[in-house]
Amino acid sequence: MYDGKVVLCGANSYEQKYYLNPDFEQLPSDVKDELKIMCVLYVNDVGGILTLVYEENGDLCFEVTSKEFDPMFDEIGSQLKIKELQREKQDLLEALQMYYKVFFLEN
């Protein structure tokens, strides 16, 4: 179905916007809400742009970018926050990974 990386969702502190890939609209509303809260709180805390991306093998990864020389972006805080999210949201992230592998990856 897909070739290469696939964006699940993301939040942008510069434009104050949240994005959910329309291909994942069928996820349960509580899962979509949890993703939105997680992404928006992340960029509110550390700034920049957070994107949750499925790699070609189905692994779900956090990708972070920021504008060059952005004094408001907290690079160290970003890494710590991602580790915290990976620990606290482990069940959700693993379930999303399994969902993608089952319903979207071609075998």
N, CA, C and O atoms as CSV, one atom per row, in Angstrom:
chain,resi,resn,atom,element,x,y,z
A,1,MET,N,N,0.821,-1.194,0.000
A,1,MET,CA,C,0.000,0.000,0.000
A,1,MET,C,C,0.864,1.257,0.000
A,1,MET,O,O,0.589,2.209,-0.729
A,2,TYR,N,N,1.912,1.251,0.824
A,2,TYR,CA,C,2.792,2.412,0.919
A,2,TYR,C,C,4.192,2.030,0.500
A,2,TYR,O,O,4.590,0.868,0.593
A,3,ASP,N,N,4.926,3.009,0.043
A,3,ASP,CA,C,6.321,2.821,-0.303
A,3,ASP,C,C,7.122,3.847,0.485
A,3,ASP,O,O,6.944,5.048,0.282
A,4,GLY,N,N,7.989,3.408,1.367
A,4,GLY,CA,C,8.778,4.333,2.173
A,4,GLY,C,C,8.087,4.686,3.475
A,4,GLY,O,O,7.199,3.978,3.949
A,5,LYS,N,N,8.523,5.808,4.042
A,5,LYS,CA,C,7.983,6.255,5.326
A,5,LYS,C,C,6.559,6.778,5.178
A,5,LYS,O,O,6.178,7.312,4.136
A,6,VAL,N,N,5.777,6.610,6.255
A,6,VAL,CA,C,4.391,7.079,6.267
A,6,VAL,C,C,4.160,7.868,7.550
A,6,VAL,O,O,4.420,7.376,8.648
A,7,VAL,N,N,3.673,9.089,7.402
A,7,VAL,CA,C,3.378,9.927,8.560
A,7,VAL,C,C,2.060,9.480,9.185
A,7,VAL,O,O,1.048,9.355,8.495
A,8,LEU,N,N,2.081,9.243,10.485
A,8,LEU,CA,C,0.860,8.951,11.231
A,8,LEU,C,C,0.221,10.265,11.667
A,8,LEU,O,O,-0.947,10.523,11.376
A,9,CYS,N,N,0.991,11.088,12.364
A,9,CYS,CA,C,0.467,12.363,12.844
A,9,CYS,C,C,1.629,13.271,13.207
A,9,CYS,O,O,2.786,12.851,13.217
A,10,GLY,N,N,1.304,14.520,13.505
A,10,GLY,CA,C,2.343,15.451,13.903
A,10,GLY,C,C,1.763,16.743,14.424
A,10,GLY,O,O,0.588,17.048,14.224
A,11,ALA,N,N,2.614,17.494,15.097
A,11,ALA,CA,C,2.217,18.804,15.612
A,11,ALA,C,C,3.345,19.787,15.342
A,11,ALA,O,O,4.523,19.431,15.358
A,12,ASN,N,N,2.957,21.028,15.096
A,12,ASN,CA,C,3.891,22.077,14.716
A,12,ASN,C,C,3.707,23.265,15.655
A,12,ASN,O,O,2.637,23.873,15.689
A,13,SER,N,N,4.756,23.596,16.420
A,13,SER,CA,C,4.645,24.713,17.362
A,13,SER,C,C,4.688,26.062,16.652
A,13,SER,O,O,4.194,27.053,17.191
A,14,TYR,N,N,5.263,26.120,15.464
A,14,TYR,CA,C,5.381,27.387,14.739
A,14,TYR,C,C,4.037,27.822,14.163
A,14,TYR,O,O,3.688,29.002,14.201
A,15,GLU,N,N,3.292,26.864,13.634
A,15,GLU,CA,C,1.987,27.175,13.036
A,15,GLU,C,C,0.833,26.833,13.972
A,15,GLU,O,O,-0.329,27.084,13.654
A,16,GLN,N,N,1.161,26.259,15.127
A,16,GLN,CA,C,0.170,25.824,16.112
A,16,GLN,C,C,-0.911,24.964,15.449
A,16,GLN,O,O,-2.108,25.235,15.545
A,17,LYS,N,N,-0.426,23.909,14.769
A,17,LYS,CA,C,-1.334,23.008,14.058
A,17,LYS,C,C,-1.024,21.564,14.410
A,17,LYS,O,O,0.104,21.210,14.755
A,18,TYR,N,N,-2.062,20.739,14.311
A,18,TYR,CA,C,-1.941,19.300,14.492
A,18,TYR,C,C,-2.422,18.638,13.208
A,18,TYR,O,O,-3.362,19.112,12.571
A,19,TYR,N,N,-1.771,17.538,12.831
A,19,TYR,CA,C,-2.134,16.825,11.610
A,19,TYR,C,C,-2.270,15.343,11.918
A,19,TYR,O,O,-1.413,14.759,12.583
A,20,LEU,N,N,-3.346,14.737,11.435
A,20,LEU,CA,C,-3.520,13.287,11.467
A,20,LEU,C,C,-3.710,12.831,10.029
A,20,LEU,O,O,-4.596,13.322,9.329
A,21,ASN,N,N,-2.886,11.899,9.592
A,21,ASN,CA,C,-2.991,11.355,8.245
A,21,ASN,C,C,-4.409,10.810,8.052
A,21,ASN,O,O,-4.856,9.976,8.839
A,22,PRO,N,N,-5.123,11.269,7.015
A,22,PRO,CA,C,-6.502,10.817,6.780
A,22,PRO,C,C,-6.637,9.298,6.638
A,22,PRO,O,O,-7.717,8.754,6.867
A,23,ASP,N,N,-5.563,8.613,6.266
A,23,ASP,CA,C,-5.611,7.157,6.149
A,23,ASP,C,C,-5.804,6.465,7.500
A,23,ASP,O,O,-6.105,5.273,7.559
A,24,PHE,N,N,-5.629,7.230,8.586
A,24,PHE,CA,C,-5.761,6.660,9.925
A,24,PHE,C,C,-6.992,7.191,10.655
A,24,PHE,O,O,-7.092,7.072,11.876
A,25,GLU,N,N,-7.915,7.770,9.917
A,25,GLU,CA,C,-9.151,8.293,10.519
A,25,GLU,C,C,-9.995,7.193,11.156
A,25,GLU,O,O,-10.793,7.474,12.050
A,26,GLN,N,N,-9.831,5.948,10.713
A,26,GLN,CA,C,-10.631,4.851,11.247
A,26,GLN,C,C,-10.141,4.374,12.616
A,26,GLN,O,O,-10.763,3.497,13.215
A,27,LEU,N,N,-9.043,4.932,13.120
A,27,LEU,CA,C,-8.601,4.593,14.475
A,27,LEU,C,C,-9.680,4.998,15.474
A,27,LEU,O,O,-10.424,5.946,15.220
A,28,PRO,N,N,-9.779,4.307,16.592
A,28,PRO,CA,C,-10.767,4.701,17.616
A,28,PRO,C,C,-10.535,6.142,18.069
A,28,PRO,O,O,-9.396,6.606,18.131
A,29,SER,N,N,-11.607,6.835,18.381
A,29,SER,CA,C,-11.498,8.253,18.736
A,29,SER,C,C,-10.629,8.476,19.966
A,29,SER,O,O,-9.941,9.494,20.047
A,30,ASP,N,N,-10.638,7.551,20.931
A,30,ASP,CA,C,-9.792,7.748,22.107
A,30,ASP,C,C,-8.307,7.634,21.754
A,30,ASP,O,O,-7.480,8.306,22.371
A,31,VAL,N,N,-7.959,6.806,20.785
A,31,VAL,CA,C,-6.576,6.697,20.321
A,31,VAL,C,C,-6.183,7.972,19.587
A,31,VAL,O,O,-5.096,8.507,19.807
A,32,LYS,N,N,-7.059,8.458,18.718
A,32,LYS,CA,C,-6.771,9.712,18.003
A,32,LYS,C,C,-6.624,10.869,18.986
A,32,LYS,O,O,-5.744,11.715,18.822
A,33,ASP,N,N,-7.477,10.910,20.001
A,33,ASP,CA,C,-7.384,11.970,21.012
A,33,ASP,C,C,-6.070,11.888,21.776
A,33,ASP,O,O,-5.430,12.907,22.035
A,34,GLU,N,N,-5.669,10.674,22.135
A,34,GLU,CA,C,-4.420,10.499,22.879
A,34,GLU,C,C,-3.213,10.911,22.039
A,34,GLU,O,O,-2.275,11.516,22.558
A,35,LEU,N,N,-3.231,10.589,20.754
A,35,LEU,CA,C,-2.153,11.013,19.859
A,35,LEU,C,C,-2.088,12.534,19.773
A,35,LEU,O,O,-1.010,13.126,19.836
A,36,LYS,N,N,-3.248,13.153,19.628
A,36,LYS,CA,C,-3.295,14.612,19.521
A,36,LYS,C,C,-2.767,15.269,20.792
A,36,LYS,O,O,-1.951,16.188,20.728
A,37,ILE,N,N,-3.228,14.803,21.928
A,37,ILE,CA,C,-2.773,15.367,23.204
A,37,ILE,C,C,-1.269,15.187,23.356
A,37,ILE,O,O,-0.568,16.122,23.744
A,38,MET,N,N,-0.772,14.000,23.055
A,38,MET,CA,C,0.651,13.707,23.184
A,38,MET,C,C,1.498,14.634,22.309
A,38,MET,O,O,2.485,15.202,22.778
A,39,CYS,N,N,1.117,14.784,21.054
A,39,CYS,CA,C,1.889,15.609,20.123
A,39,CYS,C,C,1.818,17.094,20.468
A,39,CYS,O,O,2.832,17.791,20.458
A,40,VAL,N,N,0.622,17.565,20.771
A,40,VAL,CA,C,0.447,18.992,21.062
A,40,VAL,C,C,1.165,19.373,22.355
A,40,VAL,O,O,1.807,20.422,22.415
A,41,LEU,N,N,1.067,18.543,23.383
A,41,LEU,CA,C,1.770,18.842,24.634
A,41,LEU,C,C,3.280,18.820,24.434
A,41,LEU,O,O,4.000,19.625,25.025
A,42,TYR,N,N,3.757,17.904,23.605
A,42,TYR,CA,C,5.191,17.838,23.323
A,42,TYR,C,C,5.685,19.157,22.726
A,42,TYR,O,O,6.629,19.754,23.244
A,43,VAL,N,N,5.054,19.615,21.643
A,43,VAL,CA,C,5.537,20.842,20.997
A,43,VAL,C,C,5.288,22.065,21.873
A,43,VAL,O,O,6.009,23.057,21.767
A,44,ASN,N,N,4.288,22.005,22.724
A,44,ASN,CA,C,4.049,23.102,23.657
A,44,ASN,C,C,5.178,23.178,24.689
A,44,ASN,O,O,5.580,24.267,25.097
A,45,ASP,N,N,5.684,22.017,25.106
A,45,ASP,CA,C,6.754,21.967,26.105
A,45,ASP,C,C,8.118,22.333,25.542
A,45,ASP,O,O,8.845,23.121,26.146
A,46,VAL,N,N,8.476,21.766,24.384
A,46,VAL,CA,C,9.849,21.928,23.890
A,46,VAL,C,C,9.957,22.694,22.576
A,46,VAL,O,O,11.058,23.074,22.178
A,47,GLY,N,N,8.846,22.925,21.901
A,47,GLY,CA,C,8.876,23.651,20.633
A,47,GLY,C,C,9.157,22.734,19.460
A,47,GLY,O,O,9.182,21.511,19.601
A,48,GLY,N,N,9.367,23.335,18.308
A,48,GLY,CA,C,9.696,22.577,17.113
A,48,GLY,C,C,8.506,21.879,16.484
A,48,GLY,O,O,7.352,22.262,16.677
A,49,ILE,N,N,8.826,20.846,15.727
A,49,ILE,CA,C,7.825,20.054,15.012
A,49,ILE,C,C,8.055,18.589,15.359
A,49,ILE,O,O,9.162,18.071,15.208
A,50,LEU,N,N,7.011,17.933,15.820
A,50,LEU,CA,C,7.076,16.506,16.130
A,50,LEU,C,C,6.225,15.756,15.123
A,50,LEU,O,O,5.074,16.117,14.875
A,51,THR,N,N,6.799,14.707,14.546
A,51,THR,CA,C,6.069,13.863,13.608
A,51,THR,C,C,6.260,12.410,14.015
A,51,THR,O,O,7.383,11.970,14.258
A,52,LEU,N,N,5.166,11.670,14.087
A,52,LEU,CA,C,5.238,10.227,14.312
A,52,LEU,C,C,5.164,9.566,12.943
A,52,LEU,O,O,4.200,9.747,12.200
A,53,VAL,N,N,6.201,8.796,12.622
A,53,VAL,CA,C,6.371,8.253,11.282
A,53,VAL,C,C,6.590,6.747,11.342
A,53,VAL,O,O,7.356,6.249,12.167
A,54,TYR,N,N,5.909,6.036,10.461
A,54,TYR,CA,C,6.164,4.607,10.301
A,54,TYR,C,C,7.310,4.433,9.312
A,54,TYR,O,O,7.276,4.971,8.205
A,55,GLU,N,N,8.324,3.678,9.725
A,55,GLU,CA,C,9.423,3.330,8.827
A,55,GLU,C,C,8.930,2.259,7.853
A,55,GLU,O,O,7.829,1.733,8.011
A,56,GLU,N,N,9.733,1.943,6.862
A,56,GLU,CA,C,9.349,0.947,5.856
A,56,GLU,C,C,9.041,-0.417,6.471
A,56,GLU,O,O,8.207,-1.157,5.952
A,57,ASN,N,N,9.713,-0.751,7.577
A,57,ASN,CA,C,9.501,-2.053,8.221
A,57,ASN,C,C,8.335,-2.043,9.206
A,57,ASN,O,O,8.027,-3.070,9.812
A,58,GLY,N,N,7.681,-0.882,9.372
A,58,GLY,CA,C,6.530,-0.786,10.259
A,58,GLY,C,C,6.824,-0.232,11.634
A,58,GLY,O,O,5.903,-0.034,12.426
A,59,ASP,N,N,8.097,0.024,11.942
A,59,ASP,CA,C,8.435,0.616,13.234
A,59,ASP,C,C,7.930,2.054,13.291
A,59,ASP,O,O,8.031,2.798,12.315
A,60,LEU,N,N,7.391,2.432,14.437
A,60,LEU,CA,C,6.884,3.788,14.642
A,60,LEU,C,C,7.974,4.615,15.307
A,60,LEU,O,O,8.463,4.258,16.379
A,61,CYS,N,N,8.355,5.717,14.674
A,61,CYS,CA,C,9.456,6.543,15.158
A,61,CYS,C,C,9.007,7.981,15.393
A,61,CYS,O,O,8.072,8.473,14.762
A,62,PHE,N,N,9.693,8.631,16.308
A,62,PHE,CA,C,9.496,10.053,16.564
A,62,PHE,C,C,10.526,10.811,15.737
A,62,PHE,O,O,11.722,10.535,15.828
A,63,GLU,N,N,10.068,11.764,14.934
A,63,GLU,CA,C,10.981,12.628,14.189
A,63,GLU,C,C,10.751,14.056,14.650
A,63,GLU,O,O,9.617,14.532,14.704
A,64,VAL,N,N,11.844,14.732,14.983
A,64,VAL,CA,C,11.764,16.091,15.498
A,64,VAL,C,C,12.592,17.010,14.618
A,64,VAL,O,O,13.732,16.702,14.273
A,65,THR,N,N,12.006,18.132,14.262
A,65,THR,CA,C,12.733,19.156,13.521
A,65,THR,C,C,12.443,20.505,14.164
A,65,THR,O,O,11.463,20.676,14.890
A,66,SER,N,N,13.316,21.448,13.877
A,66,SER,CA,C,13.097,22.812,14.361
A,66,SER,C,C,13.711,23.772,13.354
A,66,SER,O,O,14.554,23.403,12.536
A,67,LYS,N,N,13.263,25.000,13.441
A,67,LYS,CA,C,13.854,26.017,12.586
A,67,LYS,C,C,15.295,26.236,13.031
A,67,LYS,O,O,15.622,26.129,14.213
A,68,GLU,N,N,16.147,26.545,12.057
A,68,GLU,CA,C,17.550,26.765,12.356
A,68,GLU,C,C,17.713,27.928,13.332
A,68,GLU,O,O,17.104,28.985,13.164
A,69,PHE,N,N,18.527,27.723,14.332
A,69,PHE,CA,C,18.831,28.732,15.356
A,69,PHE,C,C,17.589,29.196,16.113
A,69,PHE,O,O,17.494,30.362,16.497
A,70,ASP,N,N,16.646,28.294,16.326
A,70,ASP,CA,C,15.434,28.625,17.082
A,70,ASP,C,C,15.775,28.656,18.573
A,70,ASP,O,O,16.046,27.609,19.162
A,71,PRO,N,N,15.763,29.837,19.188
A,71,PRO,CA,C,16.125,29.927,20.610
A,71,PRO,C,C,15.068,29.312,21.533
A,71,PRO,O,O,15.358,29.028,22.695
A,72,MET,N,N,13.862,29.107,21.037
A,72,MET,CA,C,12.787,28.558,21.859
A,72,MET,C,C,12.773,27.026,21.870
A,72,MET,O,O,12.116,26.418,22.715
A,73,PHE,N,N,13.498,26.401,20.932
A,73,PHE,CA,C,13.516,24.943,20.860
A,73,PHE,C,C,14.497,24.388,21.883
A,73,PHE,O,O,15.654,24.807,21.931
A,74,ASP,N,N,14.039,23.451,22.695
A,74,ASP,CA,C,14.839,22.836,23.751
A,74,ASP,C,C,15.285,21.451,23.289
A,74,ASP,O,O,14.556,20.471,23.441
A,75,GLU,N,N,16.493,21.381,22.723
A,75,GLU,CA,C,16.967,20.123,22.141
A,75,GLU,C,C,17.153,19.029,23.196
A,75,GLU,O,O,16.785,17.877,22.967
A,76,ILE,N,N,17.714,19.382,24.328
A,76,ILE,CA,C,17.906,18.400,25.398
A,76,ILE,C,C,16.553,17.981,25.966
A,76,ILE,O,O,16.303,16.795,26.181
A,77,GLY,N,N,15.690,18.953,26.205
A,77,GLY,CA,C,14.345,18.660,26.695
A,77,GLY,C,C,13.576,17.788,25.723
A,77,GLY,O,O,12.767,16.953,26.128
A,78,SER,N,N,13.831,17.987,24.434
A,78,SER,CA,C,13.172,17.201,23.395
A,78,SER,C,C,13.516,15.722,23.530
A,78,SER,O,O,12.632,14.866,23.505
A,79,GLN,N,N,14.794,15.431,23.672
A,79,GLN,CA,C,15.232,14.040,23.801
A,79,GLN,C,C,14.672,13.402,25.071
A,79,GLN,O,O,14.242,12.248,25.060
A,80,LEU,N,N,14.682,14.165,26.162
A,80,LEU,CA,C,14.147,13.645,27.424
A,80,LEU,C,C,12.646,13.393,27.328
A,80,LEU,O,O,12.146,12.387,27.832
A,81,LYS,N,N,11.932,14.308,26.679
A,81,LYS,CA,C,10.480,14.181,26.541
A,81,LYS,C,C,10.129,12.968,25.676
A,81,LYS,O,O,9.174,12.252,25.976
A,82,ILE,N,N,10.887,12.734,24.617
A,82,ILE,CA,C,10.631,11.573,23.754
A,82,ILE,C,C,10.834,10.277,24.537
A,82,ILE,O,O,10.025,9.355,24.433
A,83,LYS,N,N,11.910,10.203,25.318
A,83,LYS,CA,C,12.143,9.006,26.134
A,83,LYS,C,C,11.009,8.806,27.129
A,83,LYS,O,O,10.575,7.679,27.364
A,84,GLU,N,N,10.528,9.904,27.713
A,84,GLU,CA,C,9.408,9.833,28.652
A,84,GLU,C,C,8.146,9.324,27.957
A,84,GLU,O,O,7.444,8.463,28.487
A,85,LEU,N,N,7.861,9.862,26.767
A,85,LEU,CA,C,6.681,9.427,26.014
A,85,LEU,C,C,6.789,7.958,25.614
A,85,LEU,O,O,5.811,7.214,25.698
A,86,GLN,N,N,7.969,7.545,25.183
A,86,GLN,CA,C,8.156,6.148,24.787
A,86,GLN,C,C,7.931,5.206,25.964
A,86,GLN,O,O,7.435,4.093,25.791
A,87,ARG,N,N,8.298,5.655,27.157
A,87,ARG,CA,C,8.107,4.842,28.352
A,87,ARG,C,C,6.640,4.854,28.795
A,87,ARG,O,O,6.052,3.801,29.039
A,88,GLU,N,N,6.054,6.055,28.896
A,88,GLU,CA,C,4.687,6.196,29.400
A,88,GLU,C,C,3.628,5.697,28.415
A,88,GLU,O,O,2.582,5.196,28.829
A,89,LYS,N,N,3.891,5.831,27.140
A,89,LYS,CA,C,2.915,5.457,26.107
A,89,LYS,C,C,3.320,4.182,25.375
A,89,LYS,O,O,2.906,3.957,24.237
A,90,GLN,N,N,4.117,3.361,26.016
A,90,GLN,CA,C,4.643,2.159,25.371
A,90,GLN,C,C,3.541,1.266,24.816
A,90,GLN,O,O,3.636,0.799,23.681
A,91,ASP,N,N,2.504,1.025,25.597
A,91,ASP,CA,C,1.417,0.152,25.135
A,91,ASP,C,C,0.728,0.726,23.901
A,91,ASP,O,O,0.465,0.002,22.941
A,92,LEU,N,N,0.436,2.019,23.925
A,92,LEU,CA,C,-0.205,2.679,22.784
A,92,LEU,C,C,0.685,2.597,21.550
A,92,LEU,O,O,0.215,2.240,20.470
A,93,LEU,N,N,1.964,2.925,21.702
A,93,LEU,CA,C,2.883,2.934,20.567
A,93,LEU,C,C,3.062,1.532,19.981
A,93,LEU,O,O,3.121,1.369,18.762
A,94,GLU,N,N,3.147,0.525,20.845
A,94,GLU,CA,C,3.266,-0.856,20.356
A,94,GLU,C,C,2.000,-1.297,19.635
A,94,GLU,O,O,2.071,-1.988,18.618
A,95,ALA,N,N,0.840,-0.901,20.155
A,95,ALA,CA,C,-0.427,-1.251,19.506
A,95,ALA,C,C,-0.540,-0.582,18.139
A,95,ALA,O,O,-1.015,-1.200,17.186
A,96,LEU,N,N,-0.109,0.672,18.034
A,96,LEU,CA,C,-0.144,1.381,16.750
A,96,LEU,C,C,0.812,0.739,15.747
A,96,LEU,O,O,0.510,0.664,14.556
A,97,GLN,N,N,1.952,0.283,16.225
A,97,GLN,CA,C,2.910,-0.403,15.365
A,97,GLN,C,C,2.314,-1.702,14.828
A,97,GLN,O,O,2.421,-2.000,13.638
A,98,MET,N,N,1.691,-2.466,15.710
A,98,MET,CA,C,1.074,-3.734,15.308
A,98,MET,C,C,-0.066,-3.480,14.324
A,98,MET,O,O,-0.205,-4.194,13.330
A,99,TYR,N,N,-0.875,-2.470,14.601
A,99,TYR,CA,C,-1.994,-2.096,13.725
A,99,TYR,C,C,-1.480,-1.809,12.312
A,99,TYR,O,O,-2.036,-2.305,11.331
A,100,TYR,N,N,-0.432,-1.018,12.218
A,100,TYR,CA,C,0.119,-0.659,10.910
A,100,TYR,C,C,0.655,-1.896,10.189
A,100,TYR,O,O,0.417,-2.084,8.997
A,101,LYS,N,N,1.374,-2.725,10.921
A,101,LYS,CA,C,1.957,-3.919,10.300
A,101,LYS,C,C,0.875,-4.868,9.785
A,101,LYS,O,O,1.038,-5.489,8.735
A,102,VAL,N,N,-0.227,-4.979,10.523
A,102,VAL,CA,C,-1.301,-5.894,10.131
A,102,VAL,C,C,-2.129,-5.337,8.977
A,102,VAL,O,O,-2.428,-6.061,8.027
A,103,PHE,N,N,-2.502,-4.056,9.048
A,103,PHE,CA,C,-3.458,-3.507,8.087
A,103,PHE,C,C,-2.847,-2.740,6.911
A,103,PHE,O,O,-3.532,-2.515,5.913
A,104,PHE,N,N,-1.579,-2.336,7.004
A,104,PHE,CA,C,-1.027,-1.493,5.953
A,104,PHE,C,C,0.170,-2.081,5.222
A,104,PHE,O,O,0.377,-1.787,4.044
A,105,LEU,N,N,0.959,-2.905,5.895
A,105,LEU,CA,C,2.133,-3.458,5.221
A,105,LEU,C,C,1.738,-4.634,4.352
A,105,LEU,O,O,0.943,-5.484,4.753
A,106,GLU,N,N,2.295,-4.670,3.177
A,106,GLU,CA,C,2.059,-5.801,2.274
A,106,GLU,C,C,3.069,-6.889,2.596
A,106,GLU,O,O,4.255,-6.613,2.778
A,107,ASN,N,N,2.610,-8.081,2.663
A,107,ASN,CA,C,3.518,-9.208,2.955
A,107,ASN,C,C,3.958,-9.884,1.688
A,107,ASN,O,O,4.721,-10.849,1.736
